[in-house]
Amino acid sequence: MSSAKALPPLTPAAFQVLLALASGARHGYGVMTFVEDTTGGTVKLGPGTLYRTLARLVADDLVSETEAADPDAPHDARRRYYELTARGRQAVRQEAELLANLVEAAQRAGLITTRRCA
């Protein structure tokens, strides 16, 4: 039996946060904006959901706080930036592959005809 902790199941909010961080470190508002933009405004992560989700992802070692910052953003010492850990990258990849399989099944069932790209 492996000593590595199994990857936890991801909630939709956790997947969305991990996906937002897959392209690099972001602060909370950047994560919320990514999710809203990517879903065409149909999903809006409120601050409570976002920060509870981030706390859980940090506790599960899927995300870590980082010293990274956006040099083009106005300085705000309160902003915390987050990034994926190796485990987080594995979890988001695994979930994305599962969702891709489900989309393919929906296509085969005639529920959707094309994949949309943002």
Phi, psi and omega in degrees: 000136183286146179274349179289139178292139176294150177290134180286155174296147182257134170283164175304318180297319179297317178298316181297320178294314179299319178297319178299326182273352184296333180264002177142171183296144177215158171267171186305314180297323177297322177294313180300317180295317179302312182297314181297315180295317183293329181263012180062028179084001181282339177238127176232114177278119175284162181303320180298312179297315182301308187285331172294319179295314179299318179299319179293318180294324176294315180299326180273006180060037175260337181222149174227154173284146182227162177275356181302149177211159177272112182294341180271349181276150175300144183293132176212104185297341181281343182292131175252134179255145183234151177217159178289146166269174177300321178296321178295320178296320178296317181295315182290324177295315179300316180292320179297319178295319176299313180296322177299319177297320179293321178296318178299320178296320178295323177295314179299328180279358179079016181280329176222151184253333180219158173271136177262140174245137180283000000 
